[in-house]
Amino acid sequence: MPELKDFKKTWKTNLASSNFRLRFLFTFLLLGIVIRMLTWYLVYNEHREGVVLDDPILKIITAVNLNIPIFALIYVSLIVGLITLAFTPEWLLIAIQTYSLTVIFRIILMYVTPLDVPHGSIDLEDPLVFVLGTGGLKLTRDLFFSGHTSTLFILSLTSRSKKLKYIFLISTILVGIFVMLQKVHYSVDVFVAPFVAYSSFKIILLLNRNNKNIQIV
């Protein structure tokens, strides 16, 4: 990992560019709007009637409570991912833009495919769910597709360290398996998540194709 002096120098150089400052403001404004949209939609979505899918994979599973390993993997990965991405400001913006677009796709797909909780599900107990500001409402129907799985896969796609890419990929796979073992997601929710995240990533790269500071590794 680069030293702190390199971190300061990189940000000083990037912030000296009016183009970067504009994209930085746009990116975080977009993130704020998208998070607010997601919060509103999740509250609305909890009051919709949904379909219970006949999932052949979940049929053979007896639900087990894996809240601790699920959220340990998620939040440790997020902390490590964001800290390391902060050393490459351009890629931090790419990651946030990709996440924002993925959330937009997720809202659309949840709206057109209303699902109900799988039979025998054990609720996820996200320690930071209050950040969304849902008024204490327990969220159980935000199903298609898995937001946790897609977020971890975005970290794998945008990380600049090949070693971390593999670590985040393993975390993605484990969390995907764990949420199915806990029956909080259908298998299709988990399988589709990486494909939507990857599509969002490619779209964002296309939109940033003229940025010479974005190099794929």
C-alpha positions as CSV (number, residue, x, y, z in Angstrom):
1,M,0.0,0.0,0.0
2,P,1.3,3.5,-0.8
3,E,2.6,5.6,2.1
4,L,0.5,8.4,3.6
5,K,2.6,11.1,1.9
6,D,1.7,9.5,-1.5
7,F,-2.0,9.5,-0.5
8,K,-1.9,13.3,0.3
9,K,0.1,14.0,-2.9
10,T,-2.3,12.0,-5.1
11,W,-5.4,13.8,-3.7
12,K,-3.8,17.2,-3.9
13,T,-3.0,16.6,-7.6
14,N,-6.4,15.3,-8.4
15,L,-8.2,18.1,-6.5
16,A,-6.2,20.6,-8.4
17,S,-8.1,19.6,-11.5
18,S,-11.5,21.3,-12.0
19,N,-12.6,18.3,-14.1
20,F,-11.9,15.9,-11.2
21,R,-13.6,18.2,-8.7
22,L,-16.7,18.3,-10.8
23,R,-16.8,14.6,-11.2
24,F,-16.1,14.1,-7.5
25,L,-19.1,16.4,-6.6
26,F,-21.3,14.7,-9.2
27,T,-20.4,11.2,-7.9
28,F,-21.2,11.9,-4.3
29,L,-24.3,13.8,-5.2
30,L,-25.5,10.9,-7.2
31,L,-24.7,8.5,-4.4
32,G,-26.7,10.6,-1.9
33,I,-29.7,10.7,-4.3
34,V,-29.5,7.0,-5.0
35,I,-29.3,6.1,-1.3
36,R,-32.3,8.3,-0.6
37,M,-34.2,6.6,-3.4
38,L,-33.3,3.2,-2.1
39,T,-34.4,4.1,1.4
40,W,-37.8,5.3,0.1
41,Y,-38.2,2.3,-2.1
42,L,-37.3,-0.3,0.5
43,V,-40.0,1.1,2.9
44,Y,-42.5,1.0,0.1
45,N,-41.5,-2.4,-1.0
46,E,-42.0,-4.0,2.4
47,H,-45.8,-3.3,2.0
48,R,-46.1,-5.0,-1.4
49,E,-47.4,-8.4,-1.9
50,G,-44.8,-10.7,-3.5
51,V,-44.5,-14.2,-4.8
52,V,-42.8,-17.1,-3.0
53,L,-40.6,-18.9,-5.4
54,D,-40.2,-22.6,-5.6
55,D,-36.5,-22.7,-5.3
56,P,-35.0,-26.2,-5.7
57,I,-31.8,-25.3,-3.9
58,L,-33.5,-23.8,-0.9
59,K,-35.7,-26.8,-0.6
60,I,-32.8,-29.0,0.5
61,I,-31.5,-26.4,3.0
62,T,-32.4,-26.1,6.6
63,A,-31.9,-22.4,7.5
64,V,-29.0,-21.6,9.8
65,N,-28.2,-18.2,11.5
66,L,-25.1,-16.8,9.9
67,N,-25.6,-13.2,10.7
68,I,-22.2,-12.8,12.4
69,P,-20.0,-14.2,9.5
70,I,-22.1,-12.5,6.9
71,F,-21.8,-9.0,8.3
72,A,-18.2,-9.6,9.5
73,L,-17.2,-10.3,5.8
74,I,-19.3,-7.5,4.5
75,Y,-18.1,-4.7,6.8
76,V,-14.4,-5.8,6.9
77,S,-14.4,-6.0,3.1
78,L,-16.1,-2.6,2.8
79,I,-13.6,-0.9,5.2
80,V,-10.6,-2.5,3.5
81,G,-12.0,-1.8,0.1
82,L,-12.8,1.9,0.7
83,I,-9.5,2.6,2.4
84,T,-7.4,1.0,-0.4
85,L,-9.6,2.7,-3.1
86,A,-9.0,6.0,-1.4
87,F,-5.3,5.8,-2.5
88,T,-6.6,5.9,-6.2
89,P,-9.2,8.7,-6.3
90,E,-10.2,8.0,-9.9
91,W,-11.0,4.4,-9.0
92,L,-12.8,5.4,-5.9
93,L,-15.2,7.4,-8.1
94,I,-15.5,4.5,-10.5
95,A,-16.5,2.2,-7.6
96,I,-19.0,4.7,-6.2
97,Q,-20.5,5.3,-9.6
98,T,-20.7,1.5,-10.2
99,Y,-22.4,1.0,-6.9
100,S,-24.9,3.8,-7.6
101,L,-25.8,2.4,-11.0
102,T,-26.2,-1.1,-9.5
103,V,-28.6,0.3,-6.9
104,I,-30.7,1.9,-9.6
105,F,-30.9,-1.4,-11.5
106,R,-31.7,-3.1,-8.2
107,I,-34.6,-0.8,-7.5
108,I,-36.0,-1.3,-11.0
109,L,-35.7,-5.1,-10.8
110,M,-37.2,-5.3,-7.3
111,Y,-40.1,-3.3,-8.6
112,V,-40.8,-5.5,-11.6
113,T,-40.2,-8.8,-9.7
114,P,-42.0,-8.4,-6.3
115,L,-41.0,-11.4,-4.2
116,D,-41.9,-12.6,-0.7
117,V,-39.5,-14.1,1.9
118,P,-38.5,-17.7,1.3
119,H,-40.2,-20.2,3.7
120,G,-38.1,-20.8,6.8
121,S,-36.0,-17.7,6.4
122,I,-34.0,-16.3,9.3
123,D,-33.9,-12.5,9.2
124,L,-30.7,-10.6,8.5
125,E,-29.8,-8.4,11.4
126,D,-27.7,-5.7,9.9
127,P,-26.0,-3.7,12.7
128,L,-26.0,-0.6,10.5
129,V,-29.5,-0.8,9.0
130,F,-30.4,2.4,10.9
131,V,-28.1,4.3,8.5
132,L,-30.8,4.0,5.8
133,G,-33.3,5.7,8.0
134,T,-36.1,3.3,7.5
135,G,-37.7,4.2,10.9
136,G,-36.8,0.9,12.4
137,L,-38.8,-1.1,9.8
138,K,-37.4,-4.6,9.4
139,L,-36.4,-5.2,5.7
140,T,-37.1,-8.7,4.4
141,R,-38.5,-8.3,0.9
142,D,-35.5,-6.5,-0.7
143,L,-34.8,-9.7,-2.6
144,F,-34.1,-9.6,-6.3
145,F,-31.2,-9.2,-6.4
146,S,-28.8,-9.5,-3.5
147,G,-27.4,-6.1,-2.6
148,H,-24.7,-7.5,-0.3
149,T,-23.4,-9.9,-2.9
150,S,-23.3,-7.3,-5.7
151,T,-21.5,-4.8,-3.4
152,L,-18.7,-7.2,-2.6
153,F,-18.4,-8.1,-6.2
154,I,-18.0,-4.4,-7.1
155,L,-15.1,-4.2,-4.6
156,S,-13.5,-7.2,-6.5
157,L,-14.0,-5.4,-9.8
158,T,-12.6,-2.0,-8.8
159,S,-9.8,-3.0,-6.4
160,R,-6.4,-2.1,-7.8
161,S,-4.7,-5.0,-5.9
162,K,-4.8,-8.4,-7.6
163,K,-4.5,-10.1,-4.2
164,L,-7.5,-8.1,-2.8
165,K,-9.5,-8.8,-6.0
166,Y,-9.3,-12.5,-5.2
167,I,-10.0,-11.9,-1.5
168,F,-13.1,-9.8,-2.3
169,L,-14.2,-12.4,-4.9
170,I,-14.0,-15.1,-2.2
171,S,-15.9,-12.9,0.2
172,T,-18.6,-12.4,-2.5
173,I,-18.9,-16.2,-3.0
174,L,-19.0,-16.9,0.8
175,V,-21.7,-14.2,1.5
176,G,-23.7,-15.5,-1.5
177,I,-23.6,-19.0,0.0
178,F,-24.3,-17.8,3.5
179,V,-27.4,-15.7,2.6
180,M,-28.8,-18.8,0.8
181,L,-28.0,-21.0,3.8
182,Q,-29.9,-18.5,6.0
183,K,-32.7,-18.5,3.4
184,V,-32.8,-14.7,3.3
185,H,-32.3,-14.8,-0.5
186,Y,-33.4,-17.1,-3.3
187,S,-30.6,-18.7,-5.3
188,V,-31.6,-16.5,-8.3
189,D,-31.1,-13.4,-6.2
190,V,-27.5,-14.4,-5.6
191,F,-26.6,-15.7,-9.0
192,V,-27.9,-12.6,-10.8
193,A,-26.2,-10.1,-8.5
194,P,-22.6,-10.4,-9.9
195,F,-23.9,-10.1,-13.5
196,V,-25.7,-6.9,-12.8
197,A,-22.7,-5.5,-10.9
198,Y,-20.4,-6.4,-13.8
199,S,-22.8,-4.8,-16.3
200,S,-22.9,-1.6,-14.2
201,F,-19.1,-1.6,-14.0
202,K,-18.7,-1.9,-17.8
203,I,-21.3,0.8,-18.4
204,I,-19.4,3.1,-16.0
205,L,-16.1,2.3,-17.7
206,L,-17.7,3.1,-21.0
207,L,-18.9,6.5,-19.7
208,N,-15.3,7.2,-18.4
209,R,-13.6,5.9,-21.6
210,N,-12.0,9.3,-22.3
211,N,-10.4,9.3,-18.8
212,K,-6.7,8.5,-19.4
213,N,-6.2,8.0,-15.6
214,I,-8.4,4.8,-15.7
215,Q,-6.2,1.8,-16.4
216,I,-7.6,-1.7,-16.2
217,V,-5.4,-4.3,-14.3
